[in-house]
Amino acid sequence: MRLRNIPRAEHVLNSSPFVIKDPCEYRGKWNTCIFQNKHPIHIEIGMGKGQFLLTNAAQNPQTNYIGIERYSSVLLRAVEKLDEPAVNAKVTENLRFLCIDAGEISQIFAAGEISRIYLNFSDPWPKARHARRRLTSKEYFARYDTILAPEGRIEFKTDNRQLFDFSVEQLENSDMWEIAACTYDLHHNSSMNSGNIMTEYEEKFSSLGNPICKLIAVRSPK
């Protein structure tokens, strides 16, 4: 499905104090310059309309959140939600957005600066020749290694079984990463589903009866 362009998106994002411009300037300084605290930083790559991230930010004020979305017309929806007083009052201090391509994260965050990475319902890039573009490819895991804290983790959810199987295979063949937890039916796994916050896509797909897959990846012991 073709993404609908919203002409006013660029203006709204450029005017919003929640959208960080020139993010490379803050590499290694996100806590001191942007959040002005020492709380852990969690990022969501491909955040869509923001339901997952906004809910997390509201429930966890002692954690800083950064949402990454490459499409301005999609990020616009999350930014507009902050105009709602009930939302804005809860997340003004610990939530920021970036309108960038995920491939740039190594230039934006310093080594060990990020404590957790969320990948939710990522683009499956189904053609084999596009496998390197998948956010759970070995190429992207190499990027995550450059920014994730030593004890950090990556959480991945999807309803796309082919993408999930690909992701599991990438991790099983890695010398650097391992799977700490995995389920092929999240909503019927009481342990992994405890405290689960659903995304817009998750609500939609699960209502259709699609099982949701989830894995947690951590670095392998050296």
C-alpha positions as CSV (number, residue, x, y, z in Angstrom):
1,M,0.0,0.0,0.0
2,R,1.4,3.4,-1.0
3,L,2.0,5.8,1.8
4,R,-0.1,8.9,1.6
5,N,1.9,12.1,1.7
6,I,0.6,14.8,4.0
7,P,1.9,18.2,2.8
8,R,1.8,19.9,6.2
9,A,3.9,17.2,7.9
10,E,7.2,18.8,7.3
11,H,6.1,22.1,8.8
12,V,4.6,20.5,11.9
13,L,7.6,18.4,12.6
14,N,10.0,21.3,12.1
15,S,8.0,23.4,14.5
16,S,7.7,20.7,17.2
17,P,10.0,20.9,20.2
18,F,9.6,17.1,20.5
19,V,11.2,16.4,17.2
20,I,15.0,16.8,17.4
21,K,16.7,18.4,14.4
22,D,20.3,17.7,13.6
23,P,20.4,14.7,16.0
24,C,24.1,13.9,15.1
25,E,25.0,17.0,17.2
26,Y,23.8,15.1,20.4
27,R,25.8,11.9,19.9
28,G,27.0,10.9,23.3
29,K,25.1,13.8,24.9
30,W,21.4,12.8,24.8
31,N,21.1,12.6,28.6
32,T,23.0,15.8,29.3
33,C,21.7,18.0,26.5
34,I,18.3,16.7,25.7
35,F,16.8,14.9,28.7
36,Q,19.0,16.6,31.4
37,N,19.1,13.5,33.6
38,K,20.8,10.1,33.9
39,H,17.9,7.9,33.2
40,P,18.3,5.0,30.7
41,I,17.4,5.6,27.1
42,H,15.1,3.3,25.2
43,I,14.5,3.7,21.4
44,E,11.8,2.4,19.1
45,I,12.8,2.0,15.5
46,G,9.9,2.3,13.1
47,M,7.5,3.7,15.7
48,G,4.6,4.3,13.4
49,K,1.8,6.4,15.0
50,G,3.4,6.2,18.4
51,Q,0.9,4.4,20.6
52,F,3.5,1.9,22.0
53,L,6.0,4.6,22.8
54,L,3.6,7.2,24.2
55,T,2.1,4.6,26.5
56,N,5.6,3.5,27.7
57,A,6.7,7.1,28.3
58,A,3.6,7.8,30.3
59,Q,3.9,4.7,32.5
60,N,7.7,4.9,33.0
61,P,8.8,8.5,33.9
62,Q,12.2,7.3,35.0
63,T,13.1,6.1,31.5
64,N,13.8,8.3,28.5
65,Y,12.3,7.3,25.1
66,I,13.2,8.2,21.6
67,G,11.0,7.3,18.7
68,I,12.5,6.8,15.2
69,E,10.4,7.0,12.1
70,R,11.6,7.7,8.6
71,Y,8.3,8.9,7.1
72,S,7.2,12.4,8.1
73,S,3.6,11.7,7.3
74,V,3.6,8.8,9.8
75,L,5.5,10.6,12.5
76,L,3.1,13.5,12.2
77,R,0.4,11.3,13.8
78,A,2.4,10.7,16.9
79,V,3.4,14.4,17.2
80,E,-0.3,15.4,16.9
81,K,-1.2,13.1,19.8
82,L,1.0,15.3,22.0
83,D,-1.5,18.2,21.5
84,E,-3.9,16.2,23.6
85,P,-3.6,17.7,27.2
86,A,-4.0,14.3,28.9
87,V,-1.1,12.9,26.8
88,N,1.2,16.0,26.8
89,A,1.2,16.4,30.6
90,K,2.6,12.9,31.1
91,V,5.4,12.7,28.5
92,T,6.8,16.2,28.0
93,E,10.0,15.4,29.8
94,N,11.0,11.9,28.7
95,L,9.9,11.6,25.1
96,R,11.5,12.8,21.8
97,F,11.2,11.9,18.2
98,L,13.6,11.6,15.2
99,C,12.6,11.6,11.6
100,I,15.5,9.7,10.1
101,D,16.5,6.4,8.4
102,A,17.4,3.7,10.9
103,G,20.7,3.2,9.0
104,E,21.9,6.4,10.6
105,I,21.8,5.3,14.3
106,S,25.5,4.8,14.6
107,Q,26.1,8.4,13.8
108,I,23.4,9.6,16.2
109,F,24.1,7.5,19.3
110,A,27.4,6.8,21.0
111,A,28.7,3.4,22.2
112,G,26.6,2.1,25.1
113,E,24.2,5.1,25.1
114,I,21.1,3.1,24.5
115,S,19.7,0.6,27.1
116,R,16.9,-1.0,25.0
117,I,15.8,-1.2,21.4
118,Y,12.3,-2.0,20.4
119,L,11.4,-3.3,16.9
120,N,7.7,-3.5,16.4
121,F,6.0,-4.9,13.3
122,S,8.9,-3.8,11.1
123,D,8.7,-3.8,7.3
124,P,9.3,-7.4,6.2
125,W,11.1,-6.5,3.0
126,P,9.9,-9.9,1.6
127,K,12.1,-10.1,-1.5
128,A,15.4,-12.0,-0.8
129,R,17.5,-9.3,-2.5
130,H,16.3,-6.8,0.2
131,A,17.1,-9.0,3.2
132,R,19.8,-6.6,4.3
133,R,17.2,-3.9,4.8
134,R,15.3,-5.9,7.4
135,L,15.7,-4.4,10.8
136,T,16.6,-7.9,12.2
137,S,19.3,-8.6,9.6
138,K,22.8,-9.3,10.7
139,E,23.7,-5.9,9.2
140,Y,21.3,-4.1,11.5
141,F,22.4,-6.1,14.5
142,A,25.9,-4.9,13.8
143,R,24.6,-1.4,14.0
144,Y,22.8,-2.1,17.2
145,D,26.0,-3.4,18.7
146,T,27.6,0.0,18.3
147,I,25.0,1.8,20.4
148,L,23.6,-0.7,22.9
149,A,24.8,-0.8,26.5
150,P,26.6,-4.1,27.5
151,E,23.6,-5.4,29.4
152,G,21.1,-3.9,27.0
153,R,18.5,-5.9,25.0
154,I,16.5,-5.8,21.8
155,E,12.8,-6.7,21.8
156,F,11.1,-7.6,18.5
157,K,7.4,-8.2,17.8
158,T,5.7,-9.2,14.5
159,D,2.8,-11.1,13.1
160,N,4.9,-12.0,10.0
161,R,6.0,-15.6,10.6
162,Q,8.5,-15.5,7.7
163,L,10.2,-12.4,9.0
164,F,10.2,-13.9,12.5
165,D,11.8,-17.1,11.3
166,F,14.4,-15.1,9.4
167,S,15.1,-13.1,12.6
168,V,15.5,-16.2,14.7
169,E,17.9,-17.7,12.1
170,Q,20.0,-14.5,12.1
171,L,20.5,-14.7,15.8
172,E,21.1,-18.4,16.0
173,N,23.9,-18.0,13.5
174,S,25.4,-15.1,15.3
175,D,28.6,-15.3,17.4
176,M,27.7,-12.0,19.1
177,W,23.9,-12.3,19.9
178,E,21.7,-14.9,21.5
179,I,17.9,-15.3,22.1
180,A,17.0,-14.8,25.7
181,A,13.3,-15.4,25.2
182,C,11.0,-16.4,22.3
183,T,7.4,-17.1,21.7
184,Y,5.3,-17.7,18.6
185,D,2.0,-16.8,20.3
186,L,2.7,-13.8,22.7
187,H,-0.8,-13.2,23.9
188,H,-1.1,-16.8,25.1
189,N,2.3,-16.8,26.8
190,S,1.6,-15.5,30.3
191,S,5.3,-14.9,31.1
192,M,6.3,-12.9,28.0
193,N,2.9,-11.2,27.7
194,S,3.0,-9.8,31.3
195,G,3.0,-6.0,31.0
196,N,2.8,-6.1,27.2
197,I,1.9,-2.8,25.6
198,M,0.3,-3.3,22.2
199,T,1.0,-1.2,19.1
200,E,-1.7,-0.1,16.7
201,Y,-0.8,-2.9,14.3
202,E,-0.7,-5.4,17.1
203,E,-4.3,-4.6,18.1
204,K,-5.4,-4.9,14.5
205,F,-3.7,-8.1,13.7
206,S,-4.5,-9.9,16.9
207,S,-8.2,-8.9,16.5
208,L,-8.0,-10.8,13.2
209,G,-6.7,-13.9,15.0
210,N,-3.1,-13.6,13.9
211,P,-0.7,-14.9,16.5
212,I,2.0,-12.4,17.6
213,C,5.6,-13.5,17.7
214,K,8.1,-12.0,20.0
215,L,11.8,-12.5,20.8
216,I,14.3,-10.8,23.1
217,A,17.9,-10.7,22.0
218,V,21.0,-10.0,24.2
219,R,24.7,-10.3,23.6
220,S,26.2,-13.7,24.0
221,P,28.6,-14.2,27.0
222,K,32.2,-13.7,26.0
